[in-house]
């Protein structure tokens, strides 16, 4: 159980549990709903997630940044669980590789493109946003 004023957060992908800990707030992005923030005591909620930069504000004051690539968020008053199709902790993301993927997707978008190219671009943006590299990449 989380300490007073917080709640338990878990981020799970098919490969592993990426994060498990106590937090004061979680911000993520739902399908057709935009960004949504969850605080302790939130009413029960279930939502589908899109590619996004999810932030977990930890009880110790730090922030855990993640790139989440779809899935679901389940919320109860005392916990938040993100069940992701794929997710990455910011510190595990290869920024150079993510920038290259973003550039490839942007180039493909200039020509004929499809939903797969658009998904590639959304994943690259989520990765770069989670690492703080999106703003840096725009300057180049």
N, C-alpha and C positions, 0 to 999 in steps of 0.2 A: 504494500500500500504506500502511496506517495506521502510525503511529509505534509503537514498542515499547509493549506493554501495552494497545493499543487495537485497533480494527477499523474498517473502512469501513462507513458507513451511507448508504443512499440511500432517499429516499421519492419515489415516482413516482406521478403520477395520469395519467389520459388526456390532460390538457391540457399537463402539463409535469413536469420534475423539480423538486420543491419543496425538497428538501434533499439535499445531498451533502457529506459531511465525515467526519472522524475522531471516534470516540466511545469511551467506556469502558463504557457500558451503555445498553441500550434497554429500556424497559418499555412494553408494549402489552397489549391485551385480546383474547383469542381466543374464538371461538364455543364455548360450553359448557366453556371451560377457565379462565375468569377471567383475572386479570392474570398476565403472565409476563414475566420479566426475562431478558435475554440479555447475557452477558459474553463477552469474547474467548475463543476456544477452545471455545465451545459446540458440542455435536454438531449435525449437520445436522438441520434441523427445517423443516417446512412446515405452516402453520396458516391457517385462515380467521379473518378479523378481524370484529369487530362495531364499531359506533359507539363511540368511546372517546377519552379524553385520553391520547395517547402522549407519553412523555418520552424525549428523547435526551440523555444525559449526555455532554457533549462533552469532548474531551481537554484543553481549556483551562480546565475547571472550570465552564463555563456550562451551562445547560440549555436545550434547544430544545423548546418545547411545541408540540404539534400536535393538531388535532381530526382524527381519522381516521374516515371514514364507510364502513366495510366494506372488503373486499379480502382480500389475503393477505400473510403474512410468510414470507420465505424466509431461513433462517439457515444459515451455514457457519462454520467456525472463525474465518475472517478477514473476514467481512462479514455485514451484515443488509440485506435489501432489503424494503421495504414497497411492495407494488403495490396502491394504493388505488383504489377506485371513485371516491372524491373525498376530498380532504384539504385542510386549511388550516393554515398557520402561525399561531400565536397572534397575532402582530402584524398579521396581515391580517384578523382577525375583527372585524366590527362588533358590539361588545358590546350596544349598544342594540337593534340589529336581532335579535340572538340572544335577548335577554331577551323581546322582543315575541313572537318565535316560540314561546318556551317558554310564555309566558302563554296564547297562542292554543291551543297543544296541550293544556295543562292544562285549559282551559275545555272543549275538545272531549272530553276524557277524562271529564268529569263527565256528559256525555250519552251518546248512542249513539256508539261509536267503532269503529275498525277498525285493521288493521295499519299503514295509512299514517299515521294519527294517532300511533300508538305510535312509529313510525320518526321522525316529525317531532320528537317529544319527546326521543328518544335523541340525535338530531343536535344539538338545542339544548343538551342537557346536555353533550355532548362539547365543543361550542364554548365554552360558559361555563366548564367545568372547565379547558380549555386556557388560557383567559385569566385564570383566577383569579376570574372573575366569578360563579361559581356560589354561593359562600358569601355574596358581597355581595348577590346577587339574593334570597337567602333572607331577608335582614334587612328587605327592603322589604315 
